[in-house]
Amino acid sequence: MAVRLKIHKAMKKLFGGIDMTWKKVIIFAVIAGIYTALMAMLVPDGNSFHDIAVLPEAWVLLALIIILNCKSPLDAALKTFVFFLISQPLVYLIQVPFSYMGWGLFGYYKYWFMITLATFPGAFVAWYAKKDKWYSGLILAVAAVFLTWIGFGYMKQCITTPMNHFLSAIYCFVMVFVFIFVLLKDKIARVVVAVAAFATLAALLITSSGKDPFEVYRNDFISDNGIVFVGEPYISSWSSYGLDGEVVIIKFGENDYNFKISGYKGERYRFSVSDDSENEYKFEYWFAKDGNTVEVKKISE
């Protein structure tokens, strides 16, 4: 009982008991940027601790800490926007001297810059979640659906690689639990979030039932399209955010590489490959009916 009380007090402090000054926001942003850069450089891809550098689910928590400790919607919008505006470029700036991509690494920032722009209106609206009214449930339901979707994707990947993304999956579902039992007291708001999360989970289970992941190696689609990379190729963007499909570059030698392509039969995915000169080539792929072959097509947009 004493432990539960301490945890509850800590949660209340974290989500509403901090005087979120501009100085704290800037320090928080710098710490988040440095930590994420270190995870990106030191932890292998596919590990839960590396995920903060790839997908935005962990940043939902960081944003909520700022939003729920602000005094007004505008205050929340400004401080959350500045938090992302500092932390995200810092993630890449720290990595540049240590990466073979150099400044080309900032090609990944386009995705995060779009998220940064969305934080201003998003945080403005999300601030009203602290009012603990029925509409607070609607606001947090959006985040709950997103986290459930991401968490389910991580759990699917754990089927083939049990320990990969396991902690990230647990985090996503725990955050939904926190929404319902810590942040909200209004019964209607709690029900709204719970229904949204369970409905999302049920829909994902139904739509993914009977599907098995496939994986093949291909590099002929590069030569078939007459593409010659300047320097090292790298995956610069990903339309499905790595949940149901993945393209990984396997390097064997100086200019000898292959592409490991994975996904589910009947689903289409898009990805981009860039090089050191920031030439970007976009592709779409899908697995054939037998699931053992993959069709890769260059697209213009």
N, C-alpha and C positions, 0 to 999 in steps of 0.2 A: 504493500500500500504506500509506504514511504517513497519507494523508488518511482512508482507511478506518479505520485504527486510532484516529485522533483522533475520528472520528464515533462509533465504537463506545464509546470512553471517555466521550464526552459523553452518550451514551444511557444508559450504566450509571450515570453520575452523576445524570442526571435522574430515572431510575426506580430509586431505591434508595440513592443516595449523598448525599442531603440530610438534614440533621437538621431535620425538619419540626416546629419549635416552634410554640406557639400564636401568638407574635408574627408569625412568618412566614406562618401561615395567614391571619391578619387582614389583613396587608399585601397578600398575594396576592389575597384576596377584594376588597379595595378597588380594587386595580389592575384586576382582571378586570371589576368593575362599571363603573368609569370608562371603560375601553376599549370595552366593549360598548355603553354609552350613546352614546359618540361615534360608533361605527360605525352605530348605529341612526339617529342624527340627521344625520350628514354623508354617508353612503353610500346611494345609491338602492336601493330594494327590488329584489331580483332579482340583486344583485351578491354575489359570494362573500364579500366582507368584511362584508356586511350579515347574512349567514346566522347568525352567532353570536348575533344578537339575536332570531332566529326559531325555530331548531331546536336540539336539544341535542347534536348530534354533536360540536361543538368542545368542549363541556363534559365529554365523556367523557375527553378527553385531560387536561383540568385536574383532573378528579377522580382519575384514575390517578396523576398526579404526587403528589398528596397521599397517596392510599391506600398506594402502594408505598414511601413514605418514612416511614410510621408504624411504631411499634414493636409494636403489637398490633391485633387486630381491633376492639376497643372504641375504641382510640385513633383508628383510621382512621375508624370510624363517626362518632364525635363531631366530629372535625375536618372531615370532609367535609360533614357536616350544617351546621355553623356556617359553613363557607365559602359554601355556597349560601344560607344564611339571611341572610348579610350582602350578598353580591354581587348577588343577584337583585333585592331591593327597591331597592338602590342604582341599578341600571340604570334603573328607572322614576322614582325620586326625582329624578335628575339631569335627566331629560327633561321633567318636569312643567312647569317655568316656560317652556319653549320650545315646548310642544305645544298645539294648539288644543283637544285633548281635556282638558287640565288633569289633575285628579286622576282623571278617568275612564280615564286611561291604565292605571291599576292593574287594570282589568278583564282585561288580559292576564296579570296576575300569578297568577291562579287556576291556570292551567296549570303555571306554574313552581313554584308552592307545592306542588302535588302531586308534582312531580319532587323538590323539596327533601325532602319527607317520605320519599320512596322511597330517598333517598341513605343514610339511616341503616342500614337492613338491607342495602341493596345494597353499601355500602362495607365492612360487617362481613364479608360473604361474599367480596367481591372481594379483600380483603387476602390471602386464602390463595393467590391467583394467584402471589404472590412465592415460594411454597414450591417452585415448579418441579417439581411432581409431575403425575401423569396427570390429577388433578382440577383442576389449574390450567388445563389445556386446556379442560375443560368450562366453567369460569368465564369465561375469555376468549372462548370460542366464542359465548356469549350476546352479548357486545359486538361480536364479528366479524359475526354475523348482522345485528345492528342497523345497523352501519356499512355493510355491503354493501347492505342494503336502501335506506338513505338515499342512498348513493353512486350506486346504480343509478337512483334517482329523479332525482338531479341530472343524470346523464348523459342521461336521456330529455329533460330540459328543454333540454339543450345542443343537441339536434337542431334545435329551432326557433330558439333564441337561443344560438348557438355559444359565446360567451364568458361568458354568465350561468351562475353556479354551477360553472364549470369547475374552479377551484381547490378548491372545496369537494368536488367529486367526487374529484379527485386525492388530497386529504387523507384521505378516507374509506378509499380503497383502500391508501394508504400506511400508515395506522394498522394495518390488518389484516396487512400485511407486517411491521410492527414487532412485532406480537404474536408472529408465527411465528418470526422470525429474530433478534429482539433480546431480548424479554422471556422467551422460553422456550428451554430447552436440552434438556428431556426430549423424546425422539423421539415418544412416544405423544401427549404434550400438543400437540406441533406438528401432528401428523397430524389430531388432533381439530379444531383450529381451522381448518386448511386445508380439511378435508372440509366443515365447517359453512359456511364462506365460499363455497366452490365450489358446494355444493348449493343454497345460497340464490340465488346468481347464476344457476345453471341453471334453477331454478324460476321466477325472475323473467323470464328470457329466453323461456321456454316460454309462460308465461301472458300475456306482453305482445306476443308475436309477432303480426303482422298487424293490430295496433291503431294507429290514427292519432288524434292529438289533435284535438279540435274546440274552436271558440271562437265564442261568440255574445254579443250585447249585449242585456240585458233590464232593464227597471225596472218593468214592469207588475205583477209579482208583489207589489210593495210596495203599490201602490194597490188591487189586487184584494183584498188582505187588510185594507184600511182602516187601514193603518199610517201614522202621521204622526210623523216624527222631531222630537225636541226638540233643536235644535242640529245638529251634524254627525253623520252616520251613520259608523260604522266597523266593520270586521270584528273581532269580539271573540274568536272561537274558531274552530278548524278541525279537523275530525275526522280528516282524512287527512294533516294536517300539511303540506299543499301539495305532496305528491310527485306525485300523479296528477291533481290538479284544483286550480283556483284561482279565487277570486272577488276581483276588484279593483274598488274604487269609483272611478269616473271623474267628477271634478267639472268642470262647465262654467260654473257661475255661483254666485250666493249660495245658492240652494236648488235648483239644477238639477244633477242627477247621474244617472249610469247605472251599471250593474253589468256588468263584463266577466266572463263565466263560461266557464271552460275545463275540459276533462276528456276522458275516453275513453268511447266508445260501450259500453254494457253495464255500466258501473260507476256506483255510486251514491256520492254525497258529501254531507256535512253541513257547514253553516257557521252562524254566528250573526252577527247584526247588532245593534249596540247604539248608543245615542245618549248625549248629554251627561248625561242624567238617569239613566243606567244601566238604561234599559229594554232588555231583551234579547229578540230575536225569532229563533227557530230555524227553519232551512229544510233541506230535503233536495232534491237535484236529480239528474237523470240525463238523458242524451241519448237522443233518440228513435232508432229504427232507421236513419233516413236520416243521422243524425249532425249534421244541420244545425239542428235545433230542440232546445231543452232544456225539460224539464218541471221546474217549481219548485213545491214543496209546503211549506206552513207546517206544522210539527210541534209537538207539545206538550212533547216531551221529547227 
